[in-house]
Structures are given as C-alpha cells and as structure tokens.
C-alpha cells in the first residue's frame, strides 16, 4: 500500500473530526481524526462523486 497523504481534519462541533487522504495509486481514504489506522477506502473518482453529491444537497436529509 502507498503512503497516505492526509488533509487537515474537518471538524464539526465537539470531537467530530474526519480526515480525507489520498495515495499515489489513486485511492482515497476517510478516517476519524486520531484513528487514521482505521479507514474506509475507495477510488478518487468515488470520493469526487461523493463530495459533489454532498455539495449538491443529496445528503441533506441526513442532517434533519
């Protein structure tokens, strides 16, 4: 596995911080800040689609 390059944490209220990372082979990772050894992974294309869908409001129902 390639080395993961983690972004700075995205934090909400309290301790809800997440980190997004990528590696040189085209994989993307999401982990809870401080638990980067326990992550979910998919392709960068899948991460891109997820971010665009969230920005488009497709996950807004989860915030109600």
C-alpha positions in Angstrom: 0.0 0.0 0.0 1.2 3.5 -0.8 1.7 6.1 1.8 -1.5 8.1 2.6 -1.3 11.9 2.4 -3.8 13.1 4.9 -5.5 16.5 4.7 -6.0 18.6 7.8 -9.0 17.4 9.8 -12.5 18.6 9.0 -14.1 19.2 12.4 -17.7 19.9 13.5 -18.9 20.7 17.0 -17.3 18.7 19.8 -14.9 15.9 18.8 -16.4 15.0 15.4 -13.3 15.4 13.2 -12.8 13.5 10.0 -9.7 13.3 7.7 -9.6 12.7 4.0 -6.5 11.3 2.4 -5.2 10.1 -1.0 -2.3 7.9 -2.1 -0.1 7.8 -5.2 -2.0 4.8 -6.7 -5.4 6.6 -7.0 -7.1 5.5 -3.8 -9.0 7.8 -1.4 -9.4 7.4 2.4 -11.7 8.7 5.1 -10.9 8.2 8.8 -11.8 9.7 12.2 -9.1 12.1 13.3 -6.7 10.3 15.6 -7.8 6.9 14.2 -6.2 7.1 10.8 -5.1 3.4 11.0 -8.9 2.5 10.8 -10.1 3.9 7.5 -12.5 3.3 4.7 -11.1 3.4 1.2 -12.3 3.7 -2.4 -11.1 5.3 -5.6 -10.5 9.0 -6.0 -13.4 9.0 -8.5 -15.7 7.7 -5.9 -14.5 10.3 -3.4 -15.0 13.0 -6.0 -18.6 11.8 -6.7 -19.4 11.7 -3.0 -18.2 15.2 -2.4 -20.0 16.6 -5.5 -23.2 14.8 -4.4 -22.9 16.2 -0.9 -22.4 19.7 -2.3 -25.4 19.2 -4.5 -27.6 18.5 -1.4 -28.1 14.8 -2.0 -27.2 14.1 1.7 -29.2 16.9 3.3 -31.8 14.5 4.6 -29.2 13.1 6.9 -28.9 16.5 8.7 -32.6 16.7 9.7 
